[in-house]
């Protein structure tokens, strides 16, 4: 199972994206866990993640978050995020996990 944590400013705007990622994973028969959290709650979730993806509104904190994470961290492309492209975000998460193996 791949455990994905999506991080945004308050954990609310990523809710639709979480559902889109789950749908994309289901179509591919993948076993994943995906959760959205606000940046202030990240430290409570980071140890249970395989990959952390950041919403565009907090991408400026990427380097800071990489310092505390023991897993891959990357920002989601603003267009991908804005169009709620679950397939593309899922592919980004899987690629980061594979590169980290």
Jmol script that loads the backbone (N, CA, C; Angstrom):
load data "model"
ATOM      1  N   UNK A   1       0.843  -1.186   0.000  1.00  0.00           N
ATOM      2  CA  UNK A   1       0.000   0.000   0.000  1.00  0.00           C
ATOM      3  C   UNK A   1       0.883   1.244   0.000  1.00  0.00           C
ATOM      4  N   UNK A   2       0.540   2.173  -0.858  1.00  0.00           N
ATOM      5  CA  UNK A   2       1.233   3.461  -0.906  1.00  0.00           C
ATOM      6  C   UNK A   2       0.419   4.460  -0.095  1.00  0.00           C
ATOM      7  N   UNK A   3       1.087   5.107   0.844  1.00  0.00           N
ATOM      8  CA  UNK A   3       0.417   6.090   1.711  1.00  0.00           C
ATOM      9  C   UNK A   3       0.827   7.493   1.283  1.00  0.00           C
ATOM     10  N   UNK A   4      -0.167   8.246   0.811  1.00  0.00           N
ATOM     11  CA  UNK A   4       0.056   9.592   0.278  1.00  0.00           C
ATOM     12  C   UNK A   4      -0.563  10.613   1.220  1.00  0.00           C
ATOM     13  N   UNK A   5       0.207  11.630   1.563  1.00  0.00           N
ATOM     14  CA  UNK A   5      -0.325  12.742   2.349  1.00  0.00           C
ATOM     15  C   UNK A   5      -0.258  13.992   1.478  1.00  0.00           C
ATOM     16  N   UNK A   6      -1.415  14.616   1.291  1.00  0.00           N
ATOM     17  CA  UNK A   6      -1.507  15.884   0.566  1.00  0.00           C
ATOM     18  C   UNK A   6      -1.578  17.003   1.587  1.00  0.00           C
ATOM     19  N   UNK A   7      -0.802  18.031   1.388  1.00  0.00           N
ATOM     20  CA  UNK A   7      -0.747  19.128   2.349  1.00  0.00           C
ATOM     21  C   UNK A   7      -1.139  20.434   1.663  1.00  0.00           C
ATOM     22  N   UNK A   8      -2.053  21.156   2.298  1.00  0.00           N
ATOM     23  CA  UNK A   8      -2.408  22.488   1.801  1.00  0.00           C
ATOM     24  C   UNK A   8      -2.437  23.431   2.996  1.00  0.00           C
ATOM     25  N   UNK A   9      -2.842  24.640   2.775  1.00  0.00           N
ATOM     26  CA  UNK A   9      -2.810  25.639   3.841  1.00  0.00           C
ATOM     27  C   UNK A   9      -3.656  25.224   5.040  1.00  0.00           C
ATOM     28  N   UNK A  10      -4.865  24.734   4.798  1.00  0.00           N
ATOM     29  CA  UNK A  10      -5.740  24.365   5.910  1.00  0.00           C
ATOM     30  C   UNK A  10      -6.250  22.933   5.829  1.00  0.00           C
ATOM     31  N   UNK A  11      -5.933  22.204   4.776  1.00  0.00           N
ATOM     32  CA  UNK A  11      -6.387  20.829   4.643  1.00  0.00           C
ATOM     33  C   UNK A  11      -7.758  20.694   4.015  1.00  0.00           C
ATOM     34  N   UNK A  12      -8.332  21.794   3.550  1.00  0.00           N
ATOM     35  CA  UNK A  12      -9.682  21.761   2.998  1.00  0.00           C
ATOM     36  C   UNK A  12      -9.702  21.696   1.476  1.00  0.00           C
ATOM     37  N   UNK A  13      -8.854  22.461   0.840  1.00  0.00           N
ATOM     38  CA  UNK A  13      -8.915  22.558  -0.623  1.00  0.00           C
ATOM     39  C   UNK A  13      -8.485  21.279  -1.327  1.00  0.00           C
ATOM     40  N   UNK A  14      -7.819  20.394  -0.639  1.00  0.00           N
ATOM     41  CA  UNK A  14      -7.364  19.155  -1.264  1.00  0.00           C
ATOM     42  C   UNK A  14      -8.403  18.044  -1.199  1.00  0.00           C
ATOM     43  N   UNK A  15      -9.526  18.275  -0.548  1.00  0.00           N
ATOM     44  CA  UNK A  15     -10.550  17.238  -0.406  1.00  0.00           C
ATOM     45  C   UNK A  15     -11.024  16.652  -1.724  1.00  0.00           C
ATOM     46  N   UNK A  16     -11.298  17.495  -2.708  1.00  0.00           N
ATOM     47  CA  UNK A  16     -11.730  17.002  -4.019  1.00  0.00           C
ATOM     48  C   UNK A  16     -10.615  16.228  -4.709  1.00  0.00           C
ATOM     49  N   UNK A  17      -9.393  16.684  -4.531  1.00  0.00           N
ATOM     50  CA  UNK A  17      -8.258  16.001  -5.142  1.00  0.00           C
ATOM     51  C   UNK A  17      -8.053  14.620  -4.523  1.00  0.00           C
ATOM     52  N   UNK A  18      -8.265  14.495  -3.229  1.00  0.00           N
ATOM     53  CA  UNK A  18      -8.171  13.192  -2.563  1.00  0.00           C
ATOM     54  C   UNK A  18      -9.117  12.202  -3.235  1.00  0.00           C
ATOM     55  N   UNK A  19     -10.354  12.615  -3.445  1.00  0.00           N
ATOM     56  CA  UNK A  19     -11.337  11.732  -4.080  1.00  0.00           C
ATOM     57  C   UNK A  19     -10.936  11.385  -5.507  1.00  0.00           C
ATOM     58  N   UNK A  20     -10.395  12.343  -6.244  1.00  0.00           N
ATOM     59  CA  UNK A  20      -9.958  12.089  -7.619  1.00  0.00           C
ATOM     60  C   UNK A  20      -8.790  11.103  -7.654  1.00  0.00           C
ATOM     61  N   UNK A  21      -7.892  11.195  -6.699  1.00  0.00           N
ATOM     62  CA  UNK A  21      -6.759  10.260  -6.620  1.00  0.00           C
ATOM     63  C   UNK A  21      -7.259   8.864  -6.287  1.00  0.00           C
ATOM     64  N   UNK A  22      -8.168   8.764  -5.332  1.00  0.00           N
ATOM     65  CA  UNK A  22      -8.734   7.456  -4.972  1.00  0.00           C
ATOM     66  C   UNK A  22      -9.420   6.810  -6.172  1.00  0.00           C
ATOM     67  N   UNK A  23     -10.153   7.603  -6.927  1.00  0.00           N
ATOM     68  CA  UNK A  23     -10.848   7.098  -8.115  1.00  0.00           C
ATOM     69  C   UNK A  23      -9.839   6.601  -9.152  1.00  0.00           C
ATOM     70  N   UNK A  24      -8.776   7.362  -9.374  1.00  0.00           N
ATOM     71  CA  UNK A  24      -7.739   6.975 -10.332  1.00  0.00           C
ATOM     72  C   UNK A  24      -7.052   5.682  -9.893  1.00  0.00           C
ATOM     73  N   UNK A  25      -6.782   5.555  -8.606  1.00  0.00           N
ATOM     74  CA  UNK A  25      -6.136   4.347  -8.085  1.00  0.00           C
ATOM     75  C   UNK A  25      -7.055   3.141  -8.219  1.00  0.00           C
ATOM     76  N   UNK A  26      -8.330   3.339  -7.939  1.00  0.00           N
ATOM     77  CA  UNK A  26      -9.305   2.257  -8.053  1.00  0.00           C
ATOM     78  C   UNK A  26      -9.383   1.743  -9.488  1.00  0.00           C
ATOM     79  N   UNK A  27      -9.378   2.647 -10.447  1.00  0.00           N
ATOM     80  CA  UNK A  27      -9.411   2.257 -11.863  1.00  0.00           C
ATOM     81  C   UNK A  27      -8.202   1.407 -12.239  1.00  0.00           C
ATOM     82  N   UNK A  28      -7.086   1.655 -11.564  1.00  0.00           N
ATOM     83  CA  UNK A  28      -5.848   0.925 -11.857  1.00  0.00           C
ATOM     84  C   UNK A  28      -5.654  -0.278 -10.950  1.00  0.00           C
ATOM     85  N   UNK A  29      -6.593  -0.492 -10.036  1.00  0.00           N
ATOM     86  CA  UNK A  29      -6.496  -1.621  -9.114  1.00  0.00           C
ATOM     87  C   UNK A  29      -5.384  -1.473  -8.093  1.00  0.00           C
ATOM     88  N   UNK A  30      -5.067  -0.248  -7.726  1.00  0.00           N
ATOM     89  CA  UNK A  30      -3.980   0.018  -6.783  1.00  0.00           C
ATOM     90  C   UNK A  30      -4.505   0.177  -5.364  1.00  0.00           C
ATOM     91  N   UNK A  31      -3.741  -0.318  -4.425  1.00  0.00           N
ATOM     92  CA  UNK A  31      -4.070  -0.187  -3.010  1.00  0.00           C
ATOM     93  C   UNK A  31      -3.315   1.020  -2.460  1.00  0.00           C
ATOM     94  N   UNK A  32      -4.043   2.094  -2.209  1.00  0.00           N
ATOM     95  CA  UNK A  32      -3.418   3.309  -1.690  1.00  0.00           C
ATOM     96  C   UNK A  32      -4.212   3.850  -0.515  1.00  0.00           C
ATOM     97  N   UNK A  33      -3.554   4.696   0.228  1.00  0.00           N
ATOM     98  CA  UNK A  33      -4.196   5.493   1.271  1.00  0.00           C
ATOM     99  C   UNK A  33      -3.820   6.929   0.949  1.00  0.00           C
ATOM    100  N   UNK A  34      -4.801   7.806   0.948  1.00  0.00           N
ATOM    101  CA  UNK A  34      -4.511   9.215   0.667  1.00  0.00           C
ATOM    102  C   UNK A  34      -5.293  10.081   1.642  1.00  0.00           C
ATOM    103  N   UNK A  35      -4.593  11.045   2.209  1.00  0.00           N
ATOM    104  CA  UNK A  35      -5.188  11.902   3.232  1.00  0.00           C
ATOM    105  C   UNK A  35      -4.747  13.340   3.007  1.00  0.00           C
ATOM    106  N   UNK A  36      -5.661  14.259   3.247  1.00  0.00           N
ATOM    107  CA  UNK A  36      -5.354  15.688   3.146  1.00  0.00           C
ATOM    108  C   UNK A  36      -5.232  16.276   4.540  1.00  0.00           C
ATOM    109  N   UNK A  37      -4.198  17.075   4.749  1.00  0.00           N
ATOM    110  CA  UNK A  37      -4.008  17.739   6.040  1.00  0.00           C
ATOM    111  C   UNK A  37      -3.562  19.175   5.816  1.00  0.00           C
ATOM    112  N   UNK A  38      -3.837  19.996   6.794  1.00  0.00           N
ATOM    113  CA  UNK A  38      -3.309  21.348   6.792  1.00  0.00           C
ATOM    114  C   UNK A  38      -1.852  21.305   7.201  1.00  0.00           C
ATOM    115  N   UNK A  39      -1.085  22.266   6.758  1.00  0.00           N
ATOM    116  CA  UNK A  39       0.348  22.274   7.031  1.00  0.00           C
ATOM    117  C   UNK A  39       0.643  22.243   8.532  1.00  0.00           C
ATOM    118  N   UNK A  40      -0.241  22.814   9.340  1.00  0.00           N
ATOM    119  CA  UNK A  40      -0.015  22.822  10.792  1.00  0.00           C
ATOM    120  C   UNK A  40      -0.148  21.430  11.405  1.00  0.00           C
ATOM    121  N   UNK A  41      -0.791  20.488  10.707  1.00  0.00           N
ATOM    122  CA  UNK A  41      -0.954  19.119  11.216  1.00  0.00           C
ATOM    123  C   UNK A  41      -0.003  18.132  10.547  1.00  0.00           C
ATOM    124  N   UNK A  42       0.835  18.593   9.664  1.00  0.00           N
ATOM    125  CA  UNK A  42       1.701  17.698   8.909  1.00  0.00           C
ATOM    126  C   UNK A  42       2.563  16.819   9.795  1.00  0.00           C
ATOM    127  N   UNK A  43       3.141  17.380  10.829  1.00  0.00           N
ATOM    128  CA  UNK A  43       4.050  16.603  11.676  1.00  0.00           C
ATOM    129  C   UNK A  43       3.368  15.417  12.335  1.00  0.00           C
ATOM    130  N   UNK A  44       2.048  15.469  12.507  1.00  0.00           N
ATOM    131  CA  UNK A  44       1.332  14.331  13.098  1.00  0.00           C
ATOM    132  C   UNK A  44       1.087  13.230  12.073  1.00  0.00           C
ATOM    133  N   UNK A  45       1.240  13.521  10.798  1.00  0.00           N
ATOM    134  CA  UNK A  45       0.955  12.554   9.732  1.00  0.00           C
ATOM    135  C   UNK A  45       2.181  12.109   8.950  1.00  0.00           C
ATOM    136  N   UNK A  46       3.249  12.859   9.032  1.00  0.00           N
ATOM    137  CA  UNK A  46       4.394  12.635   8.147  1.00  0.00           C
ATOM    138  C   UNK A  46       5.057  11.271   8.352  1.00  0.00           C
ATOM    139  N   UNK A  47       5.047  10.760   9.570  1.00  0.00           N
ATOM    140  CA  UNK A  47       5.696   9.477   9.832  1.00  0.00           C
ATOM    141  C   UNK A  47       4.911   8.291   9.291  1.00  0.00           C
ATOM    142  N   UNK A  48       3.657   8.509   8.927  1.00  0.00           N
ATOM    143  CA  UNK A  48       2.834   7.436   8.371  1.00  0.00           C
ATOM    144  C   UNK A  48       2.706   7.545   6.860  1.00  0.00           C
ATOM    145  N   UNK A  49       3.538   8.347   6.233  1.00  0.00           N
ATOM    146  CA  UNK A  49       3.432   8.582   4.790  1.00  0.00           C
ATOM    147  C   UNK A  49       4.585   7.929   4.036  1.00  0.00           C
ATOM    148  N   UNK A  50       4.300   7.560   2.788  1.00  0.00           N
ATOM    149  CA  UNK A  50       5.345   7.119   1.865  1.00  0.00           C
ATOM    150  C   UNK A  50       5.782   8.269   0.967  1.00  0.00           C
ATOM    151  N   UNK A  51       4.888   9.238   0.805  1.00  0.00           N
ATOM    152  CA  UNK A  51       5.174  10.410  -0.021  1.00  0.00           C
ATOM    153  C   UNK A  51       4.306  11.566   0.471  1.00  0.00           C
ATOM    154  N   UNK A  52       4.864  12.771   0.423  1.00  0.00           N
ATOM    155  CA  UNK A  52       4.137  13.982   0.817  1.00  0.00           C
ATOM    156  C   UNK A  52       4.097  14.909  -0.393  1.00  0.00           C
ATOM    157  N   UNK A  53       2.876  15.299  -0.765  1.00  0.00           N
ATOM    158  CA  UNK A  53       2.697  16.219  -1.887  1.00  0.00           C
ATOM    159  C   UNK A  53       2.089  17.514  -1.381  1.00  0.00           C
ATOM    160  N   UNK A  54       2.640  18.618  -1.847  1.00  0.00           N
ATOM    161  CA  UNK A  54       2.233  19.935  -1.365  1.00  0.00           C
ATOM    162  C   UNK A  54       1.347  20.654  -2.372  1.00  0.00           C
ATOM    163  N   UNK A  55       0.287  21.252  -1.865  1.00  0.00           N
ATOM    164  CA  UNK A  55      -0.551  22.105  -2.700  1.00  0.00           C
ATOM    165  C   UNK A  55       0.245  23.327  -3.122  1.00  0.00           C
ATOM    166  N   UNK A  56      -0.094  23.907  -4.272  1.00  0.00           N
ATOM    167  CA  UNK A  56       0.657  25.059  -4.786  1.00  0.00           C
ATOM    168  C   UNK A  56       0.750  26.229  -3.810  1.00  0.00           C
ATOM    169  N   UNK A  57      -0.265  26.399  -2.970  1.00  0.00           N
ATOM    170  CA  UNK A  57      -0.279  27.543  -2.063  1.00  0.00           C
ATOM    171  C   UNK A  57       0.770  27.444  -0.956  1.00  0.00           C
ATOM    172  N   UNK A  58       1.347  26.257  -0.751  1.00  0.00           N
ATOM    173  CA  UNK A  58       2.408  26.133   0.262  1.00  0.00           C
ATOM    174  C   UNK A  58       3.707  25.591  -0.320  1.00  0.00           C
ATOM    175  N   UNK A  59       3.845  25.599  -1.621  1.00  0.00           N
ATOM    176  CA  UNK A  59       5.068  25.061  -2.226  1.00  0.00           C
ATOM    177  C   UNK A  59       6.313  25.814  -1.782  1.00  0.00           C
ATOM    178  N   UNK A  60       6.141  27.052  -1.336  1.00  0.00           N
ATOM    179  CA  UNK A  60       7.289  27.830  -0.847  1.00  0.00           C
ATOM    180  C   UNK A  60       7.900  27.202   0.407  1.00  0.00           C
ATOM    181  N   UNK A  61       7.188  26.270   1.046  1.00  0.00           N
ATOM    182  CA  UNK A  61       7.701  25.599   2.251  1.00  0.00           C
ATOM    183  C   UNK A  61       8.317  24.233   1.946  1.00  0.00           C
ATOM    184  N   UNK A  62       8.482  23.915   0.674  1.00  0.00           N
ATOM    185  CA  UNK A  62       8.969  22.593   0.275  1.00  0.00           C
ATOM    186  C   UNK A  62      10.310  22.234   0.924  1.00  0.00           C
ATOM    187  N   UNK A  63      11.280  23.115   0.867  1.00  0.00           N
ATOM    188  CA  UNK A  63      12.604  22.810   1.434  1.00  0.00           C
ATOM    189  C   UNK A  63      12.527  22.605   2.943  1.00  0.00           C
ATOM    190  N   UNK A  64      11.740  23.411   3.606  1.00  0.00           N
ATOM    191  CA  UNK A  64      11.546  23.278   5.057  1.00  0.00           C
ATOM    192  C   UNK A  64      10.943  21.912   5.397  1.00  0.00           C
ATOM    193  N   UNK A  65       9.952  21.490   4.642  1.00  0.00           N
ATOM    194  CA  UNK A  65       9.279  20.215   4.897  1.00  0.00           C
ATOM    195  C   UNK A  65      10.196  19.049   4.561  1.00  0.00           C
ATOM    196  N   UNK A  66      10.999  19.178   3.525  1.00  0.00           N
ATOM    197  CA  UNK A  66      11.951  18.118   3.176  1.00  0.00           C
ATOM    198  C   UNK A  66      12.920  17.844   4.320  1.00  0.00           C
ATOM    199  N   UNK A  67      13.251  18.860   5.097  1.00  0.00           N
ATOM    200  CA  UNK A  67      14.189  18.690   6.209  1.00  0.00           C
ATOM    201  C   UNK A  67      13.617  17.823   7.325  1.00  0.00           C
ATOM    202  N   UNK A  68      12.300  17.822   7.492  1.00  0.00           N
ATOM    203  CA  UNK A  68      11.704  17.026   8.573  1.00  0.00           C
ATOM    204  C   UNK A  68      11.135  15.697   8.082  1.00  0.00           C
ATOM    205  N   UNK A  69      11.001  15.546   6.781  1.00  0.00           N
ATOM    206  CA  UNK A  69      10.415  14.326   6.217  1.00  0.00           C
ATOM    207  C   UNK A  69      11.497  13.288   5.947  1.00  0.00           C
ATOM    208  N   UNK A  70      11.130  12.041   6.149  1.00  0.00           N
ATOM    209  CA  UNK A  70      12.023  10.938   5.810  1.00  0.00           C
ATOM    210  C   UNK A  70      11.536  10.250   4.538  1.00  0.00           C
ATOM    211  N   UNK A  71      10.648  10.931   3.836  1.00  0.00           N
ATOM    212  CA  UNK A  71      10.045  10.406   2.610  1.00  0.00           C
ATOM    213  C   UNK A  71      10.122  11.489   1.532  1.00  0.00           C
ATOM    214  N   UNK A  72       9.890  11.112   0.275  1.00  0.00           N
ATOM    215  CA  UNK A  72       9.909  12.128  -0.785  1.00  0.00           C
ATOM    216  C   UNK A  72       8.843  13.206  -0.570  1.00  0.00           C
ATOM    217  N   UNK A  73       9.213  14.434  -0.887  1.00  0.00           N
ATOM    218  CA  UNK A  73       8.315  15.593  -0.783  1.00  0.00           C
ATOM    219  C   UNK A  73       8.406  16.346  -2.104  1.00  0.00           C
ATOM    220  N   UNK A  74       7.252  16.716  -2.654  1.00  0.00           N
ATOM    221  CA  UNK A  74       7.238  17.498  -3.892  1.00  0.00           C
ATOM    222  C   UNK A  74       5.973  18.338  -3.946  1.00  0.00           C
ATOM    223  N   UNK A  75       6.057  19.424  -4.689  1.00  0.00           N
ATOM    224  CA  UNK A  75       4.890  20.284  -4.899  1.00  0.00           C
ATOM    225  C   UNK A  75       4.102  19.781  -6.103  1.00  0.00           C
ATOM    226  N   UNK A  76       2.795  19.898  -6.015  1.00  0.00           N
ATOM    227  CA  UNK A  76       1.912  19.551  -7.124  1.00  0.00           C
ATOM    228  C   UNK A  76       1.869  20.743  -8.080  1.00  0.00           C
ATOM    229  N   UNK A  77       1.969  20.464  -9.363  1.00  0.00           N
ATOM    230  CA  UNK A  77       1.878  21.498 -10.381  1.00  0.00           C
ATOM    231  C   UNK A  77       0.558  22.257 -10.238  1.00  0.00           C
ATOM    232  N   UNK A  78       0.590  23.592 -10.268  1.00  0.00           N
ATOM    233  CA  UNK A  78      -0.640  24.374 -10.088  1.00  0.00           C
ATOM    234  C   UNK A  78      -1.765  24.021 -11.065  1.00  0.00           C
ATOM    235  N   UNK A  79      -1.450  23.750 -12.328  1.00  0.00           N
ATOM    236  CA  UNK A  79      -2.483  23.399 -13.304  1.00  0.00           C
ATOM    237  C   UNK A  79      -3.099  22.035 -12.962  1.00  0.00           C
ATOM    238  N   UNK A  80      -2.263  21.093 -12.583  1.00  0.00           N
ATOM    239  CA  UNK A  80      -2.748  19.768 -12.198  1.00  0.00           C
ATOM    240  C   UNK A  80      -3.647  19.871 -10.982  1.00  0.00           C
ATOM    241  N   UNK A  81      -3.225  20.660 -10.022  1.00  0.00           N
ATOM    242  CA  UNK A  81      -3.999  20.872  -8.798  1.00  0.00           C
ATOM    243  C   UNK A  81      -5.321  21.566  -9.113  1.00  0.00           C
ATOM    244  N   UNK A  82      -5.250  22.613  -9.897  1.00  0.00           N
ATOM    245  CA  UNK A  82      -6.431  23.411 -10.212  1.00  0.00           C
ATOM    246  C   UNK A  82      -7.481  22.668 -11.017  1.00  0.00           C
ATOM    247  N   UNK A  83      -7.036  21.710 -11.836  1.00  0.00           N
ATOM    248  CA  UNK A  83      -7.976  20.930 -12.639  1.00  0.00           C
ATOM    249  C   UNK A  83      -8.367  19.622 -11.956  1.00  0.00           C
ATOM    250  N   UNK A  84      -7.888  19.440 -10.740  1.00  0.00           N
ATOM    251  CA  UNK A  84      -8.189  18.249  -9.929  1.00  0.00           C
ATOM    252  C   UNK A  84      -7.899  16.972 -10.727  1.00  0.00           C
ATOM    253  N   UNK A  85      -6.704  16.902 -11.280  1.00  0.00           N
ATOM    254  CA  UNK A  85      -6.283  15.772 -12.098  1.00  0.00           C
ATOM    255  C   UNK A  85      -5.702  14.678 -11.201  1.00  0.00           C
ATOM    256  N   UNK A  86      -6.585  13.838 -10.679  1.00  0.00           N
ATOM    257  CA  UNK A  86      -6.177  12.780  -9.761  1.00  0.00           C
ATOM    258  C   UNK A  86      -5.211  11.796 -10.377  1.00  0.00           C
ATOM    259  N   UNK A  87      -5.386  11.482 -11.648  1.00  0.00           N
ATOM    260  CA  UNK A  87      -4.501  10.539 -12.332  1.00  0.00           C
ATOM    261  C   UNK A  87      -3.066  11.069 -12.366  1.00  0.00           C
ATOM    262  N   UNK A  88      -2.912  12.320 -12.694  1.00  0.00           N
ATOM    263  CA  UNK A  88      -1.571  12.910 -12.792  1.00  0.00           C
ATOM    264  C   UNK A  88      -0.905  13.013 -11.413  1.00  0.00           C
ATOM    265  N   UNK A  89      -1.670  13.363 -10.390  1.00  0.00           N
ATOM    266  CA  UNK A  89      -1.107  13.451  -9.038  1.00  0.00           C
ATOM    267  C   UNK A  89      -0.742  12.056  -8.537  1.00  0.00           C
ATOM    268  N   UNK A  90      -1.584  11.070  -8.825  1.00  0.00           N
ATOM    269  CA  UNK A  90      -1.270   9.688  -8.449  1.00  0.00           C
ATOM    270  C   UNK A  90       0.026   9.252  -9.117  1.00  0.00           C
ATOM    271  N   UNK A  91       0.176   9.540 -10.388  1.00  0.00           N
ATOM    272  CA  UNK A  91       1.395   9.170 -11.105  1.00  0.00           C
ATOM    273  C   UNK A  91       2.621   9.858 -10.498  1.00  0.00           C
ATOM    274  N   UNK A  92       2.478  11.111 -10.104  1.00  0.00           N
ATOM    275  CA  UNK A  92       3.576  11.826  -9.455  1.00  0.00           C
ATOM    276  C   UNK A  92       3.965  11.124  -8.156  1.00  0.00           C
ATOM    277  N   UNK A  93       2.975  10.766  -7.357  1.00  0.00           N
ATOM    278  CA  UNK A  93       3.240  10.094  -6.077  1.00  0.00           C
ATOM    279  C   UNK A  93       3.925   8.749  -6.299  1.00  0.00           C
ATOM    280  N   UNK A  94       3.429   7.964  -7.240  1.00  0.00           N
ATOM    281  CA  UNK A  94       4.013   6.648  -7.509  1.00  0.00           C
ATOM    282  C   UNK A  94       5.439   6.772  -8.028  1.00  0.00           C
ATOM    283  N   UNK A  95       5.688   7.750  -8.880  1.00  0.00           N
ATOM    284  CA  UNK A  95       7.042   7.969  -9.408  1.00  0.00           C
ATOM    285  C   UNK A  95       8.016   8.349  -8.300  1.00  0.00           C
ATOM    286  N   UNK A  96       7.568   9.203  -7.387  1.00  0.00           N
ATOM    287  CA  UNK A  96       8.423   9.598  -6.263  1.00  0.00           C
ATOM    288  C   UNK A  96       8.735   8.407  -5.367  1.00  0.00           C
ATOM    289  N   UNK A  97       7.739   7.569  -5.122  1.00  0.00           N
ATOM    290  CA  UNK A  97       7.959   6.380  -4.290  1.00  0.00           C
ATOM    291  C   UNK A  97       8.937   5.428  -4.960  1.00  0.00           C
ATOM    292  N   UNK A  98       8.750   5.207  -6.254  1.00  0.00           N
ATOM    293  CA  UNK A  98       9.624   4.297  -6.991  1.00  0.00           C
ATOM    294  C   UNK A  98      11.063   4.807  -6.998  1.00  0.00           C
ATOM    295  N   UNK A  99      11.244   6.092  -7.178  1.00  0.00           N
ATOM    296  CA  UNK A  99      12.587   6.681  -7.194  1.00  0.00           C
ATOM    297  C   UNK A  99      13.256   6.592  -5.832  1.00  0.00           C
ATOM    298  N   UNK A 100      12.455   6.460  -4.783  1.00  0.00           N
ATOM    299  CA  UNK A 100      12.972   6.427  -3.414  1.00  0.00           C
ATOM    300  C   UNK A 100      13.269   5.005  -2.940  1.00  0.00           C
ATOM    301  N   UNK A 101      12.934   4.004  -3.735  1.00  0.00           N
ATOM    302  CA  UNK A 101      13.135   2.605  -3.315  1.00  0.00           C
ATOM    303  C   UNK A 101      14.593   2.246  -3.218  1.00  0.00           C
TER     304      UNK A 101
END
end "model"
wireframe off; spacefill off
backbone 0.3
color backbone group
